[in-house]
Each structure stands twice: as structure tokens, then as C-alpha cells.
């Protein structure tokens, strides 16, 4: 009886493991993301200029749409792998998905010249604590397999290369006093009266 129960448990565990592997290799559904369609040449949205003007004036909020942010990222970001994932292909696509209170960074590599495209996503929040912003990873996914944040550490080297390539933009955004994520948009508020003590 014990051997039968053990074999049943082993088969169930292997079935779950196989299902997890299949789900992690299926490309995520990005159909709901805005701004993924190819933009016309020289049609990069002037996002960095708008952010810098808002920081300089400090008189009103700045609302950036998901579509504009993703087109800007498509035109400017060059991600690459480093450390133990260096032999992998560079990122083909980086996009952001804004939801209320949380932003999701979506990564894709493997591209159309291969038969298989790999995707991963990472959900994060941005909170102001004192004079600093704290970026906290909430959860993530490899392909269509949702995973807790600790398992997503394999993405850290690639994400570091992305933050290096966007250092100017990140520094400028963190000069704001408040960053809020809403459905399909991010609201940047440079006004000092919005900061809570």
C-alpha cells in the first residue's frame, strides 16, 4: 500500500513539474499592452523632454500613457544578458504594463528568427519613504508560469543592464515627488506640496 501511494505521489509530482515547464516556455500574452505596434521612423515620443520640463517647472502633474512609454522604450532600450546568462540572446523587446498601484516590466528574447520566443515579466511597486523612492518587486512570471519574487532572481543581471541603459531617465523620474501607476498610464507629480511628511 505504501509503495502504491509513493508511486501515485511521484506521478502527480512529475505531472505538475511537466506542466510548470510547459507553462514557463509558452510565450506570455501581450495583446493587452499598448504601444507594441511598430512606430513610424523618427516617431519616438519626446518623453524625456516632457519629464525634464515638469521637473524644472514643478507646477503640475505629468501623465504618460503606456503607449508612449512603450514606443520610447522600443526606440531607446538595448538590453543584454550578463553573468551566467551572458551566452543568451539580448532582449528583443522591453515593455511596461501599468495597472493601478503596480507596474509590470515585460521582457522578450529569442525573437522571430528562432522558432521559440522566451518571455518574462516582473511586477513592482514604487513607494516614497522619506526622501527616497523604494522599488519593490511583488511577483513575476516566466512565460505563463506565475512565480514568487524570490524565484525571479535569474532576471537580475539582465535587469541591471536595462537600468544602466536607462540611467538618465530613471534619475530624472526619481526627481519627482510622487509616482503613481494607474490603468494604462503613469502619473508623475513634481509638486513639493504632494509629499507627505
N, C-alpha and C positions, 0 to 999 in steps of 0.2 A: 504493500500500500504506500509506504514511504517513497519507494522508487518511482511509482506512478505519479505521485504528487510532485516529486522533484522534476521529472521529465515534463510534466504539464507546465510547471513554473518556468522551466528552461525554454520551452517552445514559446510560451507567452512573452517572455523577456526578449528573445531573439526576434519575434514578430514586431514588438514595439521598437526595438533598435532598428530594424529594417525600415519600418515606417518613418522613423525620425531621419534616417539617412536619405530616403527618397524625398521627404519634405524639404530638407535642407538643400537639396540640389535642384529643386524646382524654382525657377525664377519668380520673384515676387511680382504681384500685380501692381503696376504703377499707373494704371489707366486713370485714376482719380487725381494724379498730380497735374498741376498746371504749369505751362511753360516748357514742356518737354519737346514740343514740335520744333523743328529747325527754324531758326530765325533768319531773316534776310541778312545779307552781308552788311557789315557796319551798322547793325541794328542793336548793338549792345546797349541796354538801358544805362543811363548815367547815374547809377545808384550811389557810387562813392561820392560824386559831386553833391548830390542831394543830401547825403548824410553829413558831409562836411559843412554845408551851408546851415543845416539845422543845428549842428553843434556850435557853430560860430554865432548864429543869431539867438538861439536859446529862447525863442518866443512862442513856439507851437510844436505840437506833436508831428511826427513824420510817419506816414503809413506806407509800407512797402508791400506790394502784392506778391503772392507766391510765384506768380507767372514772371514778374520782373526779376525777382531774386534768382529763379532757376535759369532764366536766359543769361543773366550776368554770370552765374557760376559756369554755365556751359561755355561761355566765351573766354573766361579767365583762368579757370582752375586746371592745373595739371597735377594730379596726384600720382604718387608712386609708392611701391611697397619698399620696406626696408627691414633690416634684421633677418629673421628666419624666413620671412615671406618675400624676400628680395627677388627670388627667381620667378615670381609670378608676374603676370602682365600688369601694366599700370591701369589705373581706373579709367574706364571708358566714359563714365557718367557719374556726376555727383548732383544730387537734387535735394531740396528741402521740402518737407510737407508740414505746414503749420496747422495745428489743431489748438483748441482752447487750452491754454496753460502749458502746452508741450510742443516741442519741435522734433521732427524726425529727419535725420540725415540718411539719405538713401544712396548706396554705393553700388556700382555695377562694373564688373570687369569680365573679360572673356570675349566680348564683342561679337559682331556679326561674322567675322571671318572664321570663327570657331563654331562648332555645332552646339556648344553649350555656353551659356552666359551665367555667371555667378552673381548673385545679389546679396546684399546685407543691409540692414537698417539698424539705427540706434536712436532711441527716444531719449530726449534730455530736457531738463528744465533749467531756466536761468533765474536766479533769485539775487536780490541785492541784500547783503548783510553788512551793515555799516557803510564803509566807503568802497567795498569790493563787491564784485559780482561772483557768485558761486554757480558753476555749471555742474549739474549732477545728472549722471546717466541713470535712467529709470529702468529700462529694459531694452531688448533688441531682438533681432531675428537674423538667422542665416537662411536665405531663400524664403520659404514659407513656414519655417520652423521657429516659433517664438521661444526665446531663451531668456533666463535671468541675466542681470547685468554682469555678474562675475564671469560668465562663460564668454562674454563678448570681448575679453581681453586680447584675443588674437587680432582684433582690428586696431589696437593701439598704435603699432608702428605706422600703419597707413594713415590713420587719423592725424598723427603728428606731422606727417609730410603735408597733409592738407592744411593744417593750421599754420605751418610755415609759409605755404604759398599764399595764404590769406592773412598774413600778419598785419598788414596795413589796414585792411577792412575790419578785422577784429578789434584792433586798437581803437579805431575811430568809433565803432559801435559801442565799445565799453566806456566811451566818454559821455554817453547818455546817462541820465539819472534813473531811467526806468525802461525796461524792455518787457513787452507783453506779447504773448502769442495768442492770436485769435484764429478763427476759421479762415484759412487761405490768405492770411496776412500777418505781418508783424508790425507792432506799433512801438515806435521809438520816441521817448519823451525826454528832451534835453532840459526842460524847465526845472530849476532848483527847488521850486515850491512843491514838487511832486514827491520829493524824498521824505520819507517818514523817519523821524528821529528814533 
